[in-house]
Structure formats: structure tokens, C-alpha cells
Amino acid sequence: MIHEHVNLGISIGNFLIPYYGLMIVLGLFTAFWVAYFQVKKYNLSMDDFTLIAATSGLFAIIGSKLLFFIVSWKYINFKRLTELKYLNEIMAGGFVFYGGLIGAIIGIFISKKMFKINIKTYLRYCTPVIPTLHFFGRIGCYLVGCCYGEPFESNFSVTYTHSLFAPNNIPLFPTQLTEATALLLIGIFLLIYINKFKGKYAFELYILLYGVIRFILEFFRYDSYRGIIFGFSTSQYISIFLIFSVLFFFFYKKKQIKKTFKKK
């Protein structure tokens, strides 16, 4: 079945509710309840979680926008940045998730320093909030047509007819829906891992799983604003770095455990 999208939102009279904005609101609402459930279950402070979320959210926006500028500088007319309309267009669109993730991590550690919060506990129990938010974000991408896949003929193809981002009237690989499905499964897995098995390394597992999925899906992306170097996209290089960082972390922890048992 081929899916078609003909606008950027839901029209109610002369009022337009943008799909992407709607998904962000739904994502924030759902992520809040996931966080609330985890915070209450493990007797954490909702105030501390809110401080972490606000700080990491601010840095996530800055990071995602900064990485967008880095990977798409060739497509930006810097001479026009003094034009208010052009500057608004640049600032309104174009966010790179990995830039947001890196920014959020920086924000989390700033929260630790500024507010003296034990961030390890919150990362351990509240990590499912991240794929929950990201899931709704990718549904928003699917609805408006950004982050689209390569030409792909199948029953699962996505065809846009009036998208401002994706090529229209061409069957495309559903990268956004594929990633959204993977994020949903990661979120469910993490909730089970944390609540059934006390998920000590939930955040590291999230980084590892998403890094692998994102690396693979990048091969099926067709949009040009991704920064390609030696055949790999910027996101693939970041994925490789994150995957090996987590694997090194697990290897280091395993060696530490062995040393502890030997001492005993």
C-alpha cells in the first residue's frame, strides 16, 4: 500500500495545526507520563527531574541546530543571514537529532554541577523518556516528509504528493516509520529492562541500540542535508563513535569486576 500526504497539518477552518508541532506536543505529554511513572516508582524527585529535563532540553535545541549548521553549511546563503525572513526560515527548520543528543548530555552534566543532582540515578531509571520523545518526532518527520528515504518500490513505500521537503510522486523507503518503530521497541525494551531487571546500564544500552539502528538506516536516507564524508554521513560517524564508546565502557567495567574478584 502506498501512503500519500498532501499537507503539513490539520486544517480547522482557517487555522492550521502543524503535524510536526502536534507530534512534539504529544511526545512531550507522553514522555512526561513515562518520566512521572519512573520517578514515582523509584522515589526520585520530580523537581530534580524537571531541572535536568529543562537544562538538557535547552542544550539539546542548541546542539541540534548547531550540528545542522555544520552539516548543511554548503546550502546556507550566509550573505542573506542579515535578511530577517531568510534568517527566520533557517532558524525555524533544520534540526539534527545527534546534535540534540550531544547537547542534552552536556546539559545533563551541567545539571549535575549546577544543582548537585545524582544524574546516574535519573539516567538509570528515566532513559526511556528519550526514545519516547524521539518516536513522536520521527512520526512528525513522516507526516511532513523530512528525513525521507531513497526511491523504493514496494507495498511499504511512502509517496508524497505535496511535501515541501521530500521529492513528490516518487515511492520512497519509509525511513521515518522504520526508525519510529525501532524507537518504540527500544523504549519498551528499556522499560522492561529497568523495571524487571533494575537496568543498571539503561542509558548505555540505549546509546548502543540506537547507534546501531541509526548507522544502518542512514544507508537508506535520500535527503542531502546530512554531510557525506568518504561515503558515510555525519550521523554514521557519530554512531560509530557512540557504539565503540559504549563497547569500551562495558569492556572497562568487565575488567574492573574481574580485578575486584581477584582481590577477594
C-alpha positions in Angstrom: 0.0 0.0 0.0 1.3 3.4 -0.9 0.7 6.2 1.6 0.1 9.8 0.4 0.4 13.1 2.3 -1.0 16.3 0.9 -0.4 19.0 3.5 1.6 20.0 6.5 -1.1 19.8 9.2 -4.7 19.5 10.2 -6.9 22.4 9.0 -9.7 23.6 11.2 -11.3 26.4 9.2 -8.5 28.9 8.6 -6.5 27.5 11.5 -3.7 25.0 10.7 -2.3 22.7 13.4 1.2 21.6 12.0 1.8 17.9 12.1 5.3 18.3 13.5 4.2 20.6 16.2 1.3 18.3 17.1 3.7 15.3 17.4 6.1 17.3 19.6 3.2 18.2 21.9 2.0 14.5 22.0 5.6 13.4 22.6 6.2 15.8 25.5 2.9 14.7 27.0 3.6 11.0 26.7 7.3 11.4 27.8 6.1 13.4 30.9 3.9 10.4 32.0 6.7 7.9 31.4 9.0 10.1 33.5 6.3 10.6 36.1 5.8 6.9 36.4 9.5 6.1 36.7 10.2 9.0 39.1 7.4 7.9 41.5 8.2 4.2 41.2 11.8 4.7 42.3 11.1 7.6 44.8 13.0 10.2 42.9 12.4 13.9 42.9 10.2 15.3 40.2 11.7 18.7 40.8 15.2 17.4 40.2 14.0 15.6 37.0 12.4 18.8 35.8 15.7 20.7 36.3 17.6 18.0 34.4 14.9 18.0 31.6 14.8 21.8 31.3 18.6 22.1 31.2 19.2 19.2 28.8 16.3 20.3 26.6 17.8 23.8 26.2 21.2 22.4 25.3 19.5 19.8 23.0 17.9 22.6 20.9 21.3 24.5 20.7 23.2 21.3 19.8 20.7 20.1 17.2 20.7 23.5 15.5 24.5 23.8 15.7 25.1 20.4 14.1 22.5 21.3 11.4 24.6 24.4 10.5 27.8 22.3 10.4 26.4 19.5 8.1 24.5 21.9 5.8 26.7 24.9 5.6 27.1 24.4 1.8 23.3 25.0 1.4 23.2 28.1 3.5 23.5 31.5 1.9 25.4 33.4 4.6 25.1 36.7 2.7 21.3 36.5 3.3 21.6 35.9 7.1 21.0 39.7 7.6 17.6 39.3 6.0 15.1 38.7 8.8 12.8 36.5 6.6 15.6 34.2 5.5 17.1 34.0 9.0 13.7 33.0 10.4 13.4 30.2 7.8 16.9 28.9 8.7 16.1 29.0 12.4 12.6 27.5 12.1 13.7 24.4 10.3 16.6 22.0 10.3 17.4 20.1 13.5 19.8 17.2 13.7 19.0 14.6 16.4 22.6 13.6 17.2 23.4 17.3 17.8 20.5 17.4 20.2 21.6 14.2 21.9 25.1 15.5 22.4 23.7 18.8 23.6 21.4 17.0 26.0 24.2 15.0 27.5 26.2 18.2 28.1 23.1 19.7 29.7 22.7 16.7 32.0 26.3 17.1 33.3 25.7 20.8 33.7 22.7 19.9 35.8 24.9 17.7 38.0 27.3 20.6 38.6 24.8 23.4 39.0 22.1 21.6 41.0 24.1 18.9 42.7 21.8 16.2 41.3 22.8 12.5 41.3 22.3 12.2 37.5 23.3 8.5 37.4 20.1 7.5 39.2 17.9 9.5 36.7 19.8 8.2 33.7 19.3 4.7 35.0 15.5 4.9 35.5 14.4 7.7 33.2 16.2 6.9 29.9 13.0 5.6 28.2 11.9 9.2 28.1 14.4 9.8 25.2 13.2 7.2 22.7 9.6 8.1 23.6 10.1 11.8 22.6 12.2 10.7 19.6 9.4 8.3 18.4 6.9 11.1 18.2 9.5 13.3 16.5 10.0 10.7 13.7 6.3 10.3 13.2 6.2 14.1 12.7 9.0 13.7 10.1 7.0 11.1 8.3 3.9 13.2 8.2 5.7 16.3 6.7 8.2 14.4 4.6 11.6 15.4 6.0 14.3 12.8 6.7 12.9 10.8 3.8 14.3 7.6 2.3 15.6 6.6 -1.1 13.4 5.7 -4.1 11.9 2.3 -3.2 9.2 0.3 -5.0 7.2 -2.0 -2.6 4.0 -2.3 -0.7 5.5 -0.4 2.1 6.7 2.6 0.1 5.8 6.2 1.0 4.7 8.5 -1.8 4.4 12.2 -1.1 2.2 14.4 -3.3 2.6 17.9 -1.8 5.6 17.7 0.5 7.9 20.8 0.9 10.8 18.5 1.8 10.6 15.1 0.1 10.5 14.5 -3.7 6.9 14.2 -4.7 5.2 11.4 -6.6 8.1 9.1 -6.1 7.8 5.9 -4.0 10.3 6.2 -1.1 11.7 3.9 1.5 9.9 4.6 4.8 13.0 5.6 6.9 11.0 7.7 9.3 8.4 5.0 10.1 11.2 2.3 10.3 13.1 4.4 12.8 9.9 5.3 14.8 9.1 1.5 15.1 12.7 0.8 16.3 12.5 3.7 18.8 9.2 2.4 20.1 10.7 -1.1 20.6 13.8 0.3 22.3 11.6 2.3 24.7 9.5 -0.8 25.6 12.7 -2.9 26.0 14.2 -0.3 28.3 11.1 -0.1 30.5 11.1 -3.9 30.8 14.9 -4.0 31.4 14.8 -1.3 34.0 11.6 -2.3 35.9 12.2 -6.1 35.8 15.9 -6.3 36.0 16.9 -3.0 37.6 18.6 -1.8 34.4 21.9 -0.5 35.7 23.2 0.4 32.3 20.0 1.5 30.6 21.4 4.7 29.2 24.5 3.0 27.7 22.2 0.3 26.2 20.0 3.0 24.7 23.0 4.6 23.1 24.3 1.3 21.7 21.0 0.1 20.3 20.1 3.5 18.7 23.6 3.9 17.3 23.4 0.5 15.5 19.9 1.3 14.1 20.8 4.8 13.0 24.0 3.6 11.3 22.0 1.1 9.3 19.1 3.4 8.4 21.5 6.1 7.2 22.2 3.9 4.1 18.5 4.3 3.1 18.3 8.0 3.6 18.0 10.2 0.4 17.9 13.7 1.8 21.0 15.8 1.1 21.4 17.8 4.4 23.4 15.1 6.2 27.1 15.8 5.4 28.7 12.9 3.5 32.4 12.2 4.0 34.1 9.2 2.3 30.8 7.6 1.7 29.5 7.9 5.3 27.2 10.5 6.7 27.9 12.6 9.7 25.4 10.7 11.7 27.1 7.4 10.8 30.4 8.7 12.1 28.7 9.8 15.3 27.0 6.4 15.5 30.4 4.6 15.2 31.9 6.8 17.9 29.0 6.2 20.3 28.9 2.4 19.6 32.6 1.9 20.3 32.4 4.3 23.3 29.8 2.1 24.9 31.6 -1.2 24.0 34.8 0.2 25.5 32.8 1.2 28.6 31.4 -2.3 29.0 34.8 -3.8 28.4 36.3 -1.5 31.1 33.6 -2.4 33.5 34.1 -6.1 32.9 37.8 -5.7 33.6 37.1 -3.8 36.8 34.7 -6.6 38.0 37.4 -9.2 37.3 40.0 -7.3 39.3 37.6 -6.9 42.2 37.0 -10.7 42.3 40.8 -11.4 42.1 41.5 -9.1 45.1 38.9 -11.0 47.1 
